[in-house]
Amino acid sequence: MLRSSYKEETIPRVPIICTGNDFSTLYAPLIRDGRMEKYYWNPSRDDRIGVATGIFKDDGISGADVENIVDSFPGQSIDFFGALRARVYDDAVREFISGTGLEGLSKKLVNVREKPQFPKPTMNVNQLLEYGNRLVQEQDNVKRIQLADAYLDGAELAGTGGTSMPENQGATGAPPAPAYQAPAPAYQAPAPTPVPAYQPPAPTPVPAYEAPAPVAPQATNSFW
């Protein structure tokens, strides 16, 4: 091949369509502007009603009831309405466990020829609205309660009545919540005793030198 001639080959462009909830976790050059076109879908009221209608289409919930449910929880995601329906089935499973007992549960489910039959639960709009309010309350508790602060401040999870027993929460005559007591002041160490500065001892005076008294000469006798 000569240097001035090039092989022309057309590379077909293949569109790739993907959906996701959080695109910030993707590789940054992949989602840069010009390489990926991003469309953010914010469902309208009609979109939410259409999705919710499909969720409850086999449960006998009318279109007016679906609109009532959607309008009662306007700020919730689409998954919220699926969770409402799942709560009804969760209660049916709990009733089965409660009626069978934990001790006899394995006999009903393990190594059995016939699987247990669960009748399809019935639901109505009032029941779904009640479940929706419970879910909203759970969401508020997650946002409001900081578990670390709750445990240190006396367990806010016990409720306004100061009890963790559901049958006593909100009941008449329930003991009131204890009054707030300021925490004890932190321990403060006593002030250190000042140490006097070092003072060297006074020097011992040295007596002045005194020369001994001169000895007087003694007379000597000579025989010479």
C-alpha positions as CSV (number, residue, x, y, z in Angstrom):
1,M,0.0,0.0,0.0
2,L,1.3,3.4,-1.0
3,R,1.7,6.0,1.6
4,S,-0.8,8.3,-0.1
5,S,-3.6,5.7,-0.3
6,Y,-5.6,4.6,2.7
7,K,-8.1,1.8,3.1
8,E,-11.5,3.2,3.6
9,E,-13.6,1.2,6.1
10,T,-16.8,2.5,7.5
11,I,-17.3,1.7,11.2
12,P,-21.0,1.3,11.9
13,R,-22.2,3.3,14.9
14,V,-24.3,1.1,17.2
15,P,-26.6,2.9,19.6
16,I,-26.6,1.5,23.1
17,I,-29.6,2.2,25.4
18,C,-29.3,1.7,29.1
19,T,-31.3,2.6,32.2
20,G,-30.1,3.2,35.7
21,N,-30.8,5.1,38.9
22,D,-27.3,6.5,39.7
23,F,-25.0,7.2,36.8
24,S,-22.4,8.8,39.0
25,T,-20.9,5.4,39.7
26,L,-20.1,4.8,36.0
27,Y,-16.7,5.4,34.3
28,A,-16.5,9.2,33.9
29,P,-15.3,9.3,30.3
30,L,-18.2,7.0,29.3
31,I,-20.8,9.5,30.4
32,R,-19.2,12.7,29.3
33,D,-21.1,15.2,27.2
34,G,-21.0,14.3,23.5
35,R,-20.5,10.6,24.1
36,M,-23.7,9.8,26.0
37,E,-27.0,11.6,25.8
38,K,-28.8,11.4,29.1
39,Y,-32.5,11.7,29.5
40,Y,-33.9,12.1,33.0
41,W,-37.4,10.7,33.5
42,N,-39.6,12.4,36.1
43,P,-42.9,10.6,36.0
44,S,-46.0,12.8,35.9
45,R,-49.2,12.1,37.7
46,D,-50.6,10.3,34.7
47,D,-47.4,8.2,34.4
48,R,-47.6,7.2,38.1
49,I,-51.3,6.3,37.8
50,G,-50.6,4.2,34.8
51,V,-47.8,2.3,36.5
52,A,-49.8,1.8,39.7
53,T,-52.8,0.6,37.7
54,G,-50.5,-2.2,36.3
55,I,-49.3,-3.1,39.8
56,F,-52.9,-3.6,41.2
57,K,-54.6,-4.8,38.0
58,D,-55.0,-8.4,39.4
59,D,-56.1,-7.4,42.8
60,G,-59.5,-5.9,42.1
61,I,-58.5,-2.2,42.8
62,S,-60.5,0.1,40.6
63,G,-59.1,3.0,38.7
64,A,-60.6,5.6,41.0
65,D,-59.0,3.8,44.0
66,V,-55.7,3.8,42.3
67,E,-55.9,7.5,41.7
68,N,-56.8,8.0,45.3
69,I,-53.7,6.0,46.4
70,V,-51.4,7.9,44.1
71,D,-52.8,11.3,45.1
72,S,-52.5,10.4,48.8
73,F,-48.7,9.9,48.4
74,P,-47.6,12.4,45.8
75,G,-43.9,12.5,46.8
76,Q,-43.2,8.8,46.7
77,S,-41.4,6.8,44.1
78,I,-42.9,4.2,41.8
79,D,-41.5,1.4,44.0
80,F,-43.5,2.7,46.9
81,F,-46.8,1.4,45.4
82,G,-45.2,-2.0,44.7
83,A,-44.2,-2.1,48.4
84,L,-47.8,-1.5,49.4
85,R,-48.9,-4.6,47.5
86,A,-46.0,-6.6,48.9
87,R,-47.0,-5.7,52.5
88,V,-50.3,-7.5,52.0
89,Y,-48.6,-10.7,51.0
90,D,-46.1,-10.4,53.8
91,D,-48.9,-10.3,56.3
92,A,-50.3,-13.5,54.7
93,V,-47.0,-15.2,55.2
94,R,-46.8,-14.0,58.8
95,E,-50.2,-15.4,59.5
96,F,-49.2,-18.8,58.1
97,I,-46.1,-18.8,60.3
98,S,-48.1,-17.8,63.3
99,G,-50.7,-20.4,62.7
100,T,-48.2,-23.2,62.0
101,G,-45.7,-22.3,64.7
102,L,-42.0,-22.2,64.4
103,E,-41.6,-25.8,65.7
104,G,-43.9,-27.2,63.0
105,L,-42.7,-24.9,60.2
106,S,-40.0,-27.3,58.9
107,K,-42.6,-30.2,58.7
108,K,-44.7,-28.0,56.3
109,L,-41.9,-26.9,54.1
110,V,-39.0,-29.4,54.1
111,N,-39.2,-32.7,52.3
112,V,-43.0,-32.6,51.7
113,R,-44.8,-34.0,48.7
114,E,-47.4,-31.2,48.6
115,K,-46.4,-27.6,48.9
116,P,-48.5,-25.4,51.2
117,Q,-51.2,-23.6,49.4
118,F,-51.6,-19.9,50.1
119,P,-54.9,-18.4,49.1
120,K,-54.7,-15.1,47.3
121,P,-55.1,-12.3,49.8
122,T,-57.8,-9.8,49.3
123,M,-57.0,-6.1,49.6
124,N,-59.0,-2.8,49.5
125,V,-58.1,0.8,49.2
126,N,-58.4,1.5,53.0
127,Q,-56.0,-1.3,53.7
128,L,-53.5,0.0,51.2
129,L,-53.8,3.5,52.5
130,E,-53.0,2.2,56.0
131,Y,-49.9,0.4,54.8
132,G,-48.9,3.5,52.9
133,N,-49.1,5.6,56.1
134,R,-47.0,3.1,57.9
135,L,-44.3,3.2,55.2
136,V,-44.3,6.9,55.3
137,Q,-43.8,6.8,59.1
138,E,-41.0,4.4,58.7
139,Q,-39.3,6.7,56.2
140,D,-39.7,9.6,58.6
141,N,-38.2,7.6,61.5
142,V,-35.2,6.8,59.4
143,K,-34.7,10.4,58.5
144,R,-35.4,11.8,61.9
145,I,-33.9,9.4,64.4
146,Q,-30.1,9.3,64.7
147,L,-29.5,5.9,66.3
148,A,-26.3,7.0,68.1
149,D,-28.1,10.0,69.7
150,A,-31.2,8.0,70.5
151,Y,-29.2,5.4,72.5
152,L,-27.3,8.1,74.4
153,D,-30.3,10.3,75.1
154,G,-32.5,7.5,76.5
155,A,-33.8,5.5,73.5
156,E,-36.2,7.7,71.6
157,L,-37.3,4.5,69.9
158,A,-39.3,3.7,73.0
159,G,-41.9,6.2,71.9
160,T,-43.5,9.2,73.5
161,G,-44.8,7.2,76.4
162,G,-41.4,6.1,77.5
163,T,-42.0,2.4,76.8
164,S,-40.8,0.0,74.1
165,M,-44.0,-2.2,74.4
166,P,-46.4,-1.5,71.5
167,E,-49.4,-2.3,73.6
168,N,-48.5,0.5,76.1
169,Q,-47.5,3.2,73.6
170,G,-50.2,5.9,73.4
171,A,-52.4,4.1,76.0
172,T,-54.2,6.1,78.6
173,G,-52.4,6.2,81.9
174,A,-49.0,5.4,80.4
175,P,-46.2,6.7,82.4
176,P,-45.0,10.1,81.1
177,A,-41.6,10.4,79.6
178,P,-38.9,11.3,82.2
179,A,-38.0,14.9,82.4
180,Y,-34.8,15.9,80.8
181,Q,-31.9,16.0,83.3
182,A,-28.8,17.9,82.5
183,P,-25.8,15.6,82.4
184,A,-23.3,15.8,85.3
185,P,-20.5,18.2,84.7
186,A,-17.4,16.7,83.4
187,Y,-14.6,15.9,85.9
188,Q,-12.2,18.8,86.4
189,A,-8.8,18.0,87.8
190,P,-7.7,20.3,90.7
191,A,-5.3,23.1,89.9
192,P,-1.7,21.9,90.2
193,T,0.3,23.1,93.3
194,P,2.9,25.6,92.2
195,V,6.5,24.3,92.7
196,P,8.8,27.0,94.2
197,A,11.8,27.9,92.1
198,Y,15.1,26.4,93.1
199,Q,17.1,28.6,95.4
200,P,20.7,27.5,96.1
201,P,21.7,27.5,99.8
202,A,23.6,30.4,101.1
203,P,27.4,30.0,101.0
204,T,29.1,29.1,104.2
205,P,31.5,32.0,105.2
206,V,35.2,31.0,105.1
207,P,37.1,32.5,108.1
208,A,40.0,34.8,107.1
209,Y,43.5,33.4,107.4
210,E,45.4,34.4,110.5
211,A,49.1,33.9,110.6
212,P,50.5,32.2,113.7
213,A,52.1,34.4,116.3
214,P,55.9,34.6,116.0
215,V,57.9,32.5,118.4
216,A,60.4,34.5,120.6
217,P,64.0,33.3,120.4
218,Q,65.3,31.5,123.4
219,A,68.7,32.1,125.0
220,T,71.2,29.4,124.6
221,N,74.3,28.6,126.8
222,S,77.5,27.8,125.1
223,F,80.5,26.3,126.7
224,W,82.7,27.8,124.2
